[in-house]
Amino acid sequence: MRVLVVDDEPLARMRIEDVLAHIDGAQIVGTAANGIEAVEQIRSLKPDLVFLDVQMPGKTGVEVVREIGPDAMPATIFVTAFDQFAVQAFDVAAVDYLVKPFDDERLEAAFERARSRLALEGLGQLREQLLSVLQSPTAAPGPADSRSSGPPEQYLQRLAVESRGKVQSIPVEQIDYIVQSGPYAELHSNGRRHLIREAMQTLEDRLDPQKFMRVHRSMIVRLDLVEALHRGTGGDYEVQLKGGARVKVSRSRREALERWLGVSK
């Protein structure tokens, strides 16, 4: 099977390539770093299978599929950090989907499922399923949708985390706060920590601003847990959450938090 790998994160592309390199019958014919490159590569290389990231600059994974069209789209394995995308559309439209962070065994299983389904059903049946989903009004939105004009159901309801080969879905109302940890986001929920490979900006855009606020470039808090705003030495601020946790507040975001708390100037 001739495979194209599409992901805007170089390490994510390398990870998929490394695993596929050890699978018999997998031939990597190209890679793409964004949606625009993906469209070009799909049209020129005509791969049998595409590992397609959902959240990308330029064009989202869904927009790539729409531009190529279901009649010309190869078999697709979607890669996403958000499990609601999967349950809304991709489990039906795609051969399979991977939820970041995923382990090698899960990726191998997705490839084998693609190989089996193509052998049994053929690409025509998969394309018919893809067309039916793209024509559905409930097709998953891309991150470019406006958070101010979109309906509330477009915001994240759950986040998928993977640990020891098992995927767990965490409702966002159970998340206390989120901390940036290098290329990962660290979710703090009920005294436990979970890592997902997602940018803070993407999470800020996809979380309901009535429920979550980014109080620092590396920190997002759930607003109903905010108890107090403390000023420390040197003019630094911290927000205290129910349960006792304290997180930093940047000066540029302090005013927005004060408005939410109803602090008068």
SVG drawing of the C-alpha trace seen along z (x, -y; Angstrom):
<svg xmlns="http://www.w3.org/2000/svg" viewBox="-28 -52 40 61">
<polyline fill="none" stroke="black" stroke-width="0.4" points="0.0,0.0 1.4,-3.4 1.0,-5.8 1.0,-9.5 1.6,-11.0 0.1,-14.4 0.7,-16.3 1.9,-19.8 4.1,-18.5 7.5,-17.2 7.8,-14.8 4.4,-13.4 5.2,-12.7 8.5,-11.1 6.7,-8.9 4.2,-7.6 7.0,-7.1 9.1,-5.1 6.3,-2.7 5.2,-2.2 8.8,-1.5 8.7,1.7 5.4,2.9 5.5,5.3 3.5,3.9 3.6,0.2 5.4,-2.0 5.7,-5.7 5.5,-7.7 5.5,-11.2 4.7,-13.5 3.0,-16.9 3.2,-19.5 -0.2,-21.3 -3.5,-21.0 -2.4,-22.8 0.6,-20.5 -1.7,-17.5 -4.0,-18.4 -1.1,-18.7 0.5,-15.5 -2.7,-13.5 -3.4,-14.7 0.2,-14.1 1.2,-10.9 -2.2,-9.2 -1.6,-7.2 -3.7,-4.2 -3.9,-5.4 -3.5,-8.8 -2.8,-9.4 -4.4,-12.8 -4.1,-15.2 -7.4,-17.0 -6.1,-20.3 -3.6,-21.9 -2.9,-25.4 -3.9,-26.4 -6.6,-23.7 -8.0,-21.3 -8.2,-17.6 -11.9,-18.0 -11.2,-20.8 -8.6,-18.6 -11.2,-15.9 -13.8,-18.4 -11.3,-19.8 -10.2,-16.5 -13.7,-15.2 -14.9,-11.7 -14.6,-10.3 -10.8,-11.0 -10.0,-10.7 -7.8,-7.7 -8.6,-5.6 -8.1,-7.8 -7.0,-7.4 -7.7,-10.6 -5.4,-11.7 -6.9,-13.9 -6.5,-15.0 -10.3,-15.5 -12.4,-12.4 -15.7,-14.2 -14.5,-14.5 -14.2,-10.8 -17.6,-10.0 -19.3,-12.6 -17.9,-11.6 -14.6,-9.9 -15.5,-6.5 -18.0,-6.3 -16.2,-8.2 -12.7,-7.0 -11.1,-3.6 -10.0,-4.4 -8.8,-7.2 -6.0,-7.8 -6.4,-9.9 -3.2,-11.7 -1.1,-10.6 -1.3,-7.0 1.1,-4.1 2.8,-2.1 0.4,0.9 -2.6,-1.4 -1.1,-2.8 -0.2,0.7 -3.8,1.8 -5.1,-1.1 -2.9,-0.3 -4.0,3.4 -7.6,2.4 -7.2,0.2 -5.5,3.0 -8.3,5.4 -11.2,3.1 -9.7,2.2 -9.3,5.8 -12.8,6.7 -14.9,3.7 -12.8,1.8 -12.3,-2.0 -15.7,-2.6 -17.7,-1.6 -15.4,-3.7 -15.9,-6.7 -19.7,-6.3 -19.5,-6.4 -17.3,-9.5 -19.6,-11.3 -22.6,-10.6 -20.8,-12.1 -19.6,-15.2 -23.1,-15.9 -24.4,-15.6 -25.1,-18.8 -23.5,-17.3 -20.1,-16.8 -17.4,-17.8 -16.4,-21.5 -12.8,-22.6 -10.9,-24.7 -11.2,-27.7 -14.9,-28.1 -15.5,-31.3 -15.9,-30.6 -18.0,-33.7 -20.6,-32.9 -20.6,-29.1 -23.2,-27.3 -22.2,-26.1 -22.1,-22.4 -19.1,-23.2 -17.0,-23.6 -15.2,-20.6 -17.3,-18.4 -14.6,-15.7 -10.9,-15.1 -9.4,-11.7 -6.2,-10.7 -4.2,-7.5 -2.3,-5.6 -0.8,-2.2 -2.5,-1.4 -6.0,-2.4 -8.0,-5.5 -9.9,-7.3 -12.5,-10.0 -12.5,-12.9 -15.5,-15.3 -14.2,-18.9 -16.2,-19.7 -13.9,-17.4 -10.8,-19.3 -9.5,-21.7 -6.8,-23.4 -4.4,-22.8 -0.6,-23.4 1.6,-23.6 4.4,-21.0 6.7,-21.4 4.8,-20.1 2.1,-18.6 -0.7,-19.9 -1.0,-18.5 -4.6,-18.1 -5.3,-18.2 -8.5,-16.4 -9.6,-15.0 -6.1,-15.0 -4.7,-13.1 -2.5,-14.4 -3.0,-13.4 -0.8,-14.4 -2.2,-15.1 -0.2,-16.3 -2.0,-19.6 -1.1,-23.3 -2.5,-25.6 -3.9,-28.0 -5.9,-25.1 -7.3,-24.2 -8.2,-27.8 -10.0,-28.1 -12.0,-24.9 -13.0,-25.3 -16.1,-27.3 -14.9,-30.8 -17.8,-31.0 -16.3,-28.0 -12.5,-28.3 -10.0,-31.1 -6.4,-31.2 -4.8,-33.2 -1.2,-32.7 0.4,-31.7 1.0,-28.3 -2.1,-28.0 -5.9,-27.5 -8.3,-27.3 -11.9,-26.3 -13.6,-29.5 -16.1,-27.9 -13.2,-26.8 -11.7,-30.2 -11.8,-31.4 -9.5,-34.4 -6.9,-36.5 -3.7,-37.1 -1.0,-39.7 2.5,-38.5 5.8,-40.2 7.1,-42.0 3.6,-42.6 3.0,-39.0 -0.4,-37.6 -1.8,-34.1 -5.3,-32.7 -6.4,-30.4 -8.6,-27.5 -11.0,-25.5 -8.9,-22.7 -6.0,-25.0 -4.1,-24.9 -2.5,-28.2 -1.6,-29.1 0.2,-32.1 -1.7,-34.9 0.0,-37.0 -0.3,-40.8 -1.9,-41.0 -4.7,-38.6 -5.2,-39.8 -7.8,-42.5 -10.0,-39.9 -9.9,-37.7 -10.7,-40.7 -13.7,-41.5 -15.0,-38.0 -14.5,-38.1 -16.4,-41.4 -13.5,-43.4 -14.1,-47.1 -11.3,-49.5"/>
</svg>
